[in-house]
Amino acid sequence: MDYISTRGSAPALDFEGATLAGLASDGGLYVPREWPRFSEDEIAAMAGLSYAELAARIMQPFVGDSLTPERLLELTTQAYGRFAHAAVTPLKQLDEQQWLLELFHGPTLAFKDVALQLLGLLFEEFLGRGGDPLTIVGATSGDTGSAAIDAVAGRARVDIFMLHPKGRVSDVQRRQMTTVLAPNVYNIAIDGSFDDAQAMVKRMFGDTAMTGRFRISAVNSINWARLMAQVVYYFAVGVQLGAPHRKIAFSVPTGNFGDIFAGYVAAQMGLPVARLVVATNVNDILYRALSDGDYSAGQVVPTATPSMDIQVSSNFERLLFDAGGRDGAAMAEQMRGFEATKAMRLTNAQREGAARLFTSARVEADGMADAMRWAWEHAGQIIDPHTAVGLAAARVDDGDASIPMVTLATAHPAKFRDAVERATGRRPALPARVGSLFEREERCVSLPGDYAAVRDFVLANAGR
Ligand SMILES: *Cc1c(COP(=O)(O)O)cnc(C)c1O
């Protein structure tokens, strides 16, 4: 399988190349040249596979010649062996229509582990084949950072620089990053928002002072391999709930549009997805884009769901490219306009393409807290604030009620225990697998929200 850039001018790469590159050199995102498709019989035959086997089966067409089927299965077995639940992503029923898909049983308690545990192994595999060592730069609203650091800490031939917005991540999130003292891990707290941090990371990819000296890569969901890994759980739950013979709807608490774009990919591959509900908090650029075509960034408002406090959703470009007819030159033009003015209108083709599968809901703090209480009082489930945004959107969705609606439970409630306690009066305990997080030493540098300061820090420390 070949990967092409959404902006049309970067060279096409194979899976190994696209994984190591992260972002395309023209500023675009890599997407597969075409969507592989499973027949109904092939989907029916997925029932009964273990999660690791299913993962290898879904990923094989994307991986192509970069890994043999046997090696791919070894890697998925190793990645998903670290999960604390035998089903890896267990499904819970809340009522007749509503279900929860728990994606937080990995080492750092959020769904990011599902993709990043595998990505860490893929990096190691591909770097072991030779070439230059890798410097990973990333920006996190909290959960990607800890999952990526866990996945690469102490590994050879790779170091990682992770930027987070200072004071805007939860204590558990921060400590999961800053207490990892491996010498190849650098945590940077910057003054500013997640969007500021993400913009700095994107700029480094186009900065020859960086790219001329190091091979840099991304672990944000701009990296295709992450989305590929997330497609798997849509199929896992689909098959459990009756696919290919029954349709399924999903509600996804959304920030960077990565997790839900994986659902769109699953639909392109043949999974009968009835609809995808984009659940946002008050940082609602996606809600506005999908409801009236207005993709314009405002100021980020901090909320109890920090992993969704995003105004610029990188992966939305992948949808606009695909739904809008895959015209790289037009996409590059549209994104240049957006980067200059922080606003753009979706084209009619993009709006119609998106509307075939997506709906959207914007959930405020009250709706989120109500959903947390409802899950506890009616189904005995304690859920995290992000999951609660998804569930609130799922419950107001007015589509066909006979279709099961699955909300993606993106974080363990203990990761956000203050917010959970405020809404439900119950304080979830940290699971044993995170250990003595609050007793450990932290290491982190603080830098101003200034590109040159961050770049100079990376230049001074990378590849040491
Ligand atoms: C990252 C994250 C999200 C948002 O996912 P995207 O792929 O960025 O849309 C939602 N909830 C939690 C807990 C997260 O960590």
The ligand as an SDF file (V2000), in Angstrom:
LIG
                    3D

 15 15  0  0  0  0  0  0  0  0999 V2000
   -7.1860   12.3070   22.9410 C   0  0  0  0  0  0  0  0  0  0  0  0
   -8.4590   12.1620   23.6820 C   0  0  0  0  0  0  0  0  0  0  0  0
   -9.6870   12.4940   23.1170 C   0  0  0  0  0  0  0  0  0  0  0  0
   -9.7980   13.0800   21.7230 C   0  0  0  0  0  0  0  0  0  0  0  0
   -9.3950   12.1830   20.7390 O   0  0  0  0  0  0  0  0  0  0  0  0
   -9.0360   12.7070   19.2580 P   0  0  0  0  0  0  0  0  0  0  0  0
   -8.5120   11.5290   18.5440 O   0  0  0  0  0  0  0  0  0  0  0  0
   -7.9960   13.7700   19.4640 O   0  0  0  0  0  0  0  0  0  0  0  0
  -10.2870   13.2640   18.6830 O   0  0  0  0  0  0  0  0  0  0  0  0
  -10.8290   12.2630   23.8440 C   0  0  0  0  0  0  0  0  0  0  0  0
  -10.7730   11.7730   25.1010 N   0  0  0  0  0  0  0  0  0  0  0  0
   -9.6020   11.4580   25.6890 C   0  0  0  0  0  0  0  0  0  0  0  0
   -9.6070   10.9420   27.0840 C   0  0  0  0  0  0  0  0  0  0  0  0
   -8.4120   11.6370   25.0110 C   0  0  0  0  0  0  0  0  0  0  0  0
   -7.2490   11.3160   25.5930 O   0  0  0  0  0  0  0  0  0  0  0  0
  1  2  1  0
  2  3  1  0
  2 14  2  0
  3  4  1  0
  3 10  2  0
  4  5  1  0
  5  6  1  0
  6  7  2  0
  6  8  1  0
  6  9  1  0
 10 11  1  0
 11 12  2  0
 12 13  1  0
 12 14  1  0
 14 15  1  0
M  END
$$$$
